[in-house]
């Protein structure tokens, strides 16, 4: 895919990208796809997927209490538990505001570790990374932002999400469906969004503007970006997913570079 070569023009030391279709075939890749990059918040979809495996295994229920009083596993996954961004303190009643929270994902991982009696990093390895052959991926810290991975490994994950083998397809459909519709909130790096729609661990594009995906991305697009200059989107309407990893912190360069890149990828897929 010629569009992937656009990463050559990004003002970053190192970048790699790939596109994988819904049938698992790689449409194209560019750059050092086996290079390990810190994922920052692109860790969250991996953590969420492990949480959903725990749910399907019967270790946890989505609507069981977890986190602050009145909060559930579902609230934690959807950033509606009321926990603050990076602090374990409650700033709103559960279900009333979309408060993007690293702390919420840390509480979620602790909850799963207690329920399964397996340290969360090991559970993630057993439940998601090992079965998908993601041998270069590790969780080196917070389950909200401590992942390190490669484009090659995330292509395997993106293929799984599009055609699930580890989860029932209905569970993945629930993960990409808005939880608590209509809630507004801050999308980090992009300001206040009304509504600020999320599924279970995945951000949902809908009609958000501005946004890190493209102007031609379908409203059904879901995924995540990270403050380490990383992103993963899955566009069901396009029947494909795209991974891009860099080693320069998210900033104005990414706000300017990512949407035209995504639009070029989607145009080439069409």
N, C-alpha and C positions, 0 to 999 in steps of 0.2 A: 504493500500500500504506500503510494507516494506521499500521501498526506502525513504519514508518521515522521517523515524526514523533517517536518517543520520544527521538531524539537531541537534540530541543529541550531536554530536561530534563537532559542531561549537563552537568556543571560544566566546560565547555571554552569557549574563545573562539569557535572555529570548528569545525564538523563537517559532513560530508556522507556520504551512504550510498546504496547502490543494491543491488538484487537482480536477477540475470540468470538466466534459466532455461537448462536444458541445450540448448534449441533456439536459444539466442542472443537470444531476446526479453527485453527489460528489463521485469521485472514491476513495478518502481517505483523511484523515486529521490527523494531529499530533500536539501535544502541546496545549497551552491554546488559542483556536481559538476565544474566546470571549474577549481576552485581547486587550485593546486599545493601539495601537502603533502610534507614529508620523510617517507619511508616507514620509516626505520630498517630493522629486519630483514625487513619485507615485501619488501625488495630480494632476499632470498635465493631465493624461488621464481622470480624473473625470471632471476637468475644461473644457477640450476639448469636452467631451460628452455633457456637458451643452451648450457649444457654438453651437454644431451641432443641439441640440434641438431648440435653438433660431433661427438657420438657417431654420429648417423645419417649425417652427411656423411663419416664415416670418418676424421676428423681425430684422434680419440682413441678408445680402448676403455675401457669401464667398469672392466675388471679389469687395466688397465696400471698400472705403478708411478707414483705421484704423491704428493708429500708425504714424510713421514717414512719411514724404512726399513720395508718390509713393508706400507706403506699403498698404496692404489689410488685411482683416481678415484671409485669406488663408496664407499670408506671416507670420503673427503672430503665427498661429497654427503650421506652418512647420519650425519655427526658421530660416526664411529667410528675416525678416523685416529689418535687419541691426542693430538692437538694441544690445547694449553690454550685457554681461552676467548678471550683477546685477546692472547696472546703466542705467538710462533713457537718454542715449546719443547714437547717431548714429555713427557706426564705419564702415559701408559699405552701398552701394546702395542696396535697396531691390531686392531680387532675385538673388544676385550675389555670396553670400557665406552662408554656413550653420553655423550661429553663435548661439549656444545654449544660450537661453536667458530667465532668470526668469523675467526680466523687460518686455519682450514681452508678457508673459502670464498675467502680472499685467495690462498692457495696454489693452489687449484683454478683460479681465474681466471688466475693467472700461467701455469699449466700449459697452459691452453687458448690463451692469447695466444702462447706459444712454438710450440705445435703448429700453429696457424693462421697464424702470422706477422702477426697483426692485433692491435693493442692491444685489451684486453678490452672497454672501454667502446664501442669502434667495432664489435667483433664482436657484442656484445649488440644494438646498434642495427641492424646489418645482418640478424642472424639472427632477432630477435624483435620489436623495437619497430617498425621500419619496415614489415615485412609485415603487422603487425596494425593499422597506422594509429595507433600510440601516440605521436603527435607531441609531446605535452606531457610525455613521460617522458624523464628524463636520469639518467645515472649520474655523480654529482658527487663521486666519492671511492671509498671501499671498496666492492667488489662484495658485501660482507656486509651493508652498512648505509647506503650512500651514495646510494640512489635517491631521486628526487623525482618525484611523479606526481600524477594526478588520479583521482577516482572514475570519470570517463568512460573514461579509458584502462584502468584496472584491470578495468572491466566487459568491455572487449574481451579482455583477457588471460584473465579467468575464463570467458568464452564459449569461447575457444580450448581451454583445458584440458578443458572438458566435452565438446567436439566438435572434436578436434584436426585442424588442417589443416597445421600446420608439422611435426608429428611423426606417426609411426605410432601408432595408438591403443594398440598393445601396449606401446610405450615409456612412454606416459603411465600405463598400468595398472601397469607396473613401478614407476614413480615414486611411486604411491600405495599400494604394497604394502610391508609391513614388511621392512626390511633388517636382518639380524642380530637375529631375534626374541629377546625375553626379556631384553635388556640394560636395566639400570636406569640412571638418571641424573637430573640436575637439569633441570627445566623452568623457565627463568628467570622469576622472579616468582611461581612456584607451588611451588617446593621439590622435594623428592625424589619421583620417580615410578618405581614398580616394577610393570610394565616401563615404560620411556620410549620408546615406539615412534615410529620415523621411517621414511619412505620415502627417495626420492632428492630431497632439498631441500625436502620437505614434511613437516610434523609430522602424525602420524596420531592421531586422537582415541582410538580404541579405548575402554577403560573408565577412562581417566584421571579422577581426582577429587582435588582440585579442578581445574577446567579453564576456559579462557577462552571456550569455546563454550557451548551451552545444555544443560540436563539432558535435553532431547528431541532433541538432535543425535544422529544415528546413529553407531555405532562406526566406520563407514567414512568419516566426515567427515575431511577433511584440509585443510591450509592453513598459515597463519603469522600471528603477530601481531608488532608492533614496539614498541620502547620509546618511540617518538614518539606512542603512542596510536592505533595503526593496526591493522587486521586484514583478512584475507581468508580466508573459509572456503568450501569446496565440499562439499556434502553430496549424494553420489550417490543416496542413498535418497530425498531430497527433490527431486532433479532440479533443483537450483538452487545458486547461489553468492551470497554476500553480501560486499560491500566496505564498510568504514567507515573514514574517515580523519578525524583530529582534529589540533589543534595544541597539545595538552597531553600532557606525558609520561605514560606508563603508570604507574599506581599503584593505590592502594586504590579510587579512584573507578571505574576500569575493571573491576577484579575484581568490584565490586558491580553495575555498569551493564550490562556486556556480555552475561552469560548470560541475564537476563530479556529483553533486547532480541532475542537470537537465538531464544529460545523463542517470543516473540511473532511474529517473522517466520515461523518454521516453522509455527506455528498458522495464520497467515493463508494461507500457501501450501497448507496442507491443505484 
